[in-house]
Amino acid sequence: MIDDLLIAGCSRRKAEEPRPLPALERYTGGIASQLLARFAGHRPARGRIRFLSAEYGLVHADDPLAPYDRRLTRERAEQLRPVVAGQLRRDFAASGTPRRVLLVLEPDYMVLLADLLALPERPVVQWISDPRGWPQAAAVLDEWRWP
């Protein structure tokens, strides 16, 4: 079981590299660059980082992503919501439901997580609505004793 999970929103800014890159390297906006700097060589922590992608739904930090450009619209969020719910169910079945989840994402992304918030065994959720809210996110990660 993983104790904690961080879920960040994808970013408009992405690495231009044409080959697939791990999500943590593909995204260059929001808090992604700070996450990469802090956890580049720390596999266990990277295993507890997810991104919500307007293209793919919920992706792990090390999932390879090809270049894409897609904004999260309300319609797209409604399409992805059941996909993300299924991804979370599989994730939690494999590694257990985390005790705590830190969300660093814009309000539009919360639609994708409505099913997480409705779980009877739902984790404690902390939400930072500023996708560039690294100082607040770092403070939570420090409190959680992440490397």
C-alpha positions as CSV (number, residue, x, y, z in Angstrom):
1,M,0.0,0.0,0.0
2,I,1.2,3.5,-0.8
3,D,0.6,6.0,1.9
4,D,0.6,9.1,-0.2
5,L,-0.1,10.1,-3.8
6,L,0.4,13.3,-5.6
7,I,-1.8,14.2,-8.7
8,A,-0.9,17.2,-10.8
9,G,-2.6,18.6,-13.8
10,C,-0.9,18.3,-17.1
11,S,0.6,21.5,-18.5
12,R,0.2,23.4,-21.8
13,R,4.0,23.6,-22.0
14,K,5.6,20.3,-23.0
15,A,9.1,19.2,-24.1
16,E,9.4,19.5,-27.8
17,E,11.2,16.1,-28.1
18,P,9.4,14.1,-30.8
19,R,10.0,10.7,-29.2
20,P,7.9,9.5,-26.3
21,L,9.1,10.8,-22.9
22,P,8.1,9.9,-19.4
23,A,5.2,12.2,-18.3
24,L,7.5,13.8,-15.7
25,E,9.8,14.9,-18.5
26,R,7.2,15.6,-21.1
27,Y,5.4,18.3,-19.0
28,T,7.5,21.4,-18.4
29,G,4.8,23.7,-17.0
30,G,2.9,23.8,-13.7
31,I,4.9,22.1,-11.0
32,A,6.4,19.4,-13.3
33,S,9.9,20.9,-13.6
34,Q,10.1,21.2,-9.8
35,L,8.9,17.6,-9.4
36,L,11.5,16.4,-11.9
37,A,14.3,18.3,-10.1
38,R,13.3,16.9,-6.7
39,F,12.5,13.3,-7.8
40,A,14.6,12.7,-10.9
41,G,16.6,9.9,-9.4
42,H,14.1,8.7,-6.8
43,R,12.0,5.8,-8.3
44,P,9.9,5.1,-5.2
45,A,8.7,8.7,-5.0
46,R,8.1,8.9,-8.8
47,G,5.9,5.8,-8.4
48,R,3.6,8.0,-6.2
49,I,3.2,10.8,-8.8
50,R,0.4,10.9,-11.3
51,F,-0.7,13.5,-13.9
52,L,-4.1,14.2,-15.2
53,S,-3.8,14.5,-19.0
54,A,-6.4,16.0,-21.2
55,E,-5.3,13.4,-23.8
56,Y,-4.8,10.2,-21.8
57,G,-6.5,10.6,-18.4
58,L,-4.5,9.5,-15.4
59,V,-0.8,8.8,-16.2
60,H,2.1,7.7,-14.0
61,A,5.1,9.9,-13.8
62,D,7.1,7.4,-15.8
63,D,4.5,6.5,-18.5
64,P,5.9,7.4,-21.9
65,L,3.9,10.1,-23.6
66,A,4.2,11.1,-27.3
67,P,3.9,14.8,-28.0
68,Y,0.3,16.1,-28.0
69,D,-1.6,19.3,-27.7
70,R,-5.1,19.1,-26.2
71,R,-6.8,21.4,-23.8
72,L,-9.2,20.1,-21.1
73,T,-12.7,21.3,-22.1
74,R,-15.8,20.6,-20.0
75,E,-16.9,18.1,-22.7
76,R,-13.5,16.4,-22.7
77,A,-13.6,16.3,-18.9
78,E,-17.0,14.5,-18.9
79,Q,-15.6,12.0,-21.5
80,L,-12.5,11.3,-19.4
81,R,-14.2,11.1,-16.1
82,P,-15.1,7.3,-16.4
83,V,-11.7,6.6,-17.9
84,V,-10.0,8.2,-14.9
85,A,-12.3,6.4,-12.5
86,G,-11.3,3.1,-14.0
87,Q,-7.6,4.0,-14.0
88,L,-7.9,4.9,-10.3
89,R,-9.7,1.7,-9.5
90,R,-7.0,-0.3,-11.2
91,D,-4.2,1.7,-9.6
92,F,-5.7,1.3,-6.1
93,A,-6.4,-2.4,-6.6
94,A,-2.7,-2.9,-7.5
95,S,-1.2,-0.8,-4.8
96,G,-3.9,0.0,-2.3
97,T,-5.9,3.1,-1.6
98,P,-3.6,5.8,-0.4
99,R,-4.2,7.4,3.0
100,R,-3.5,10.9,1.6
101,V,-3.7,12.6,-1.8
102,L,-2.2,15.9,-2.8
103,L,-3.9,17.5,-5.8
104,V,-2.1,20.4,-7.6
105,L,-4.4,21.3,-10.4
106,E,-6.9,23.8,-11.8
107,P,-10.6,23.5,-10.8
108,D,-11.5,22.1,-14.3
109,Y,-9.5,19.0,-13.5
110,M,-11.6,18.2,-10.4
111,V,-14.4,16.9,-12.6
112,L,-12.0,14.0,-13.5
113,L,-11.7,13.1,-9.9
114,A,-15.3,13.2,-8.8
115,D,-15.3,9.4,-8.3
116,L,-12.2,9.6,-6.1
117,L,-14.0,12.0,-3.9
118,A,-17.0,9.7,-3.7
119,L,-15.1,6.6,-2.6
120,P,-16.3,5.2,0.8
121,E,-12.6,4.6,1.7
122,R,-11.5,7.9,0.2
123,P,-8.2,9.3,1.2
124,V,-7.7,12.6,2.9
125,V,-7.4,15.1,0.1
126,Q,-5.4,18.3,0.1
127,W,-6.0,20.6,-2.9
128,I,-3.9,23.3,-4.3
129,S,-5.8,25.0,-7.0
130,D,-2.9,26.9,-8.4
131,P,-1.2,24.6,-10.9
132,R,2.1,26.5,-10.3
133,G,1.7,26.2,-6.5
134,W,5.1,24.6,-5.9
135,P,5.9,26.3,-2.6
136,Q,2.6,25.0,-1.1
137,A,3.1,21.5,-2.7
138,A,6.7,21.3,-1.4
139,A,5.6,22.2,2.1
140,V,3.1,19.3,2.0
141,L,5.7,16.9,0.6
142,D,8.1,18.0,3.3
143,E,5.5,17.4,5.9
144,W,4.9,13.9,4.4
145,R,8.7,13.4,4.5
146,W,9.0,12.7,0.8
147,P,12.6,12.9,-0.3
